[in-house]
Amino acid sequence: MRQIFICDTTLRDGEQAAGVAFSIEEKATIARMLDEAGVYEIEAGTPVMGREEQEAVSCITGLGLRARVLAWNRAVISDIDASIACGVSAVSISLPVSDLHMRHKLGRGREWVLERLKAAVSYAKDKGLYVCAGAEDASRADEGFLTEYGQAARSCGADRLRFADTVGVLDPFSTREKVTKLLKAVSLPVEVHVHNDFGLATANALAGIKAGATCVGATVLGLGERAGNAALEEVVMAARHITGFDAGIDVSRLVRLCAYVAKVSGRAIPAGKPIVGGCIFHHESGIHADGVLKWPGTYEAYPPEEVGLSREIAIGKHSGRSGLIHRFGGMGIKLSSNEASEMLMEVRCISVGLKRGLSDAELLSLYKSRRQA
């Protein structure tokens, strides 16, 4: 497996999701959990925001984590000084690179952006920091200028370039094409930082690493502004099972990590959420349940135990005999094929009426009532 690494930005970009605000204690807990899971780099926050943010970042740098702790900055010397005061060893220095952002947000031109980049990166490198040069809105930038920006960052000693699809407008094909061109032109390690506005963040992250990017920016549960970011758990598992890239993550910790972030962010995990949803290994359809009972790989992309979940044969409207026999077997009752066939129509009718599956207690009650009839 080719090695990649994750820059987890749950504590910075993730917390920028509307209505989300972590306490310092919650941030420290998330940072510890990320570190225990094997995340290589943690973007801990934006120190220039103020005292509380500085306390949070300083707290995280003081935890003695194995992960590199990085702080986010504008290309402003006072931002970098605020990050240094928090004890971080790495900084992200971000500037817009699309003409749209430069014109409408900054009211500045390309030369001004390049000058600010060079001054900020050079200052940070003189202070002994690892520097990630962020190219905001890179997906909508002129490719020639993006190359010039990357080359300027490299000439000043930047350690990597962050290619940001800031408003999530790319598809996997264009992502791979753009990142491939950028890597050839700049000769600097590239991070892909993608957003999920069209539901393509995980796919675009994979396309980026297929193109040669060595780092992926991600957040737990894809938490972030608007539709969010690439989801850490999705990128890690898809990279492992689909593309053969190893992010060095202990995936057995993903469910617990996601559950905690969901709790402190007030964002419930949908039952069908990829990788960590509570029902993603629940099989009801008769054909599917029968196949899984014969060989799990028929309808499961990976074993549920890998991420700390478990398989369940659900009984409801779509169930078949195999599933029903298996479910009763788990209750210590050996149901014959004929008995299962006779019960199925009643089970399906009850399920439709309840608009859900049947519990063990309901199935047992139905079984007893039929035996007494």
Buried (B, 14 or more C-beta within 10 A) or exposed (E): EEEBBBBBBBBBBBBBBEEBEBEBEBBBBBBBBBBBBBBBBBBBBBBBBEEEBBBBBBBBBEEEBEBBBBBBBBBBEEBBBBBBEBBBBBBBBBBBBBBEBBEEEEEBEBEEBBEBBBBBBBBBBEEEBBBBBBBBBBBBBEEEBBBBBBBBBBEBBBBBBBBBBBBBBBEBEBBBBBBBBBBEBBEBBBBBBBBBBBEBBBBBBBBBBBBBBBBBBBBBBBBBBEBBBBBBBBBBBBBBEEBEBEBBBEBEBBBBBBBBBBEBBEBEBEEEBBBBBBBBBBBBBBBBBBBBBEEBEEBBEBEBEBBBBEBBBBBBBBBBBBBBBBBBEEEEEEBEEEBBEEBBEEBBEBBEEEEEBBEEEBBBEBBEEEEEE
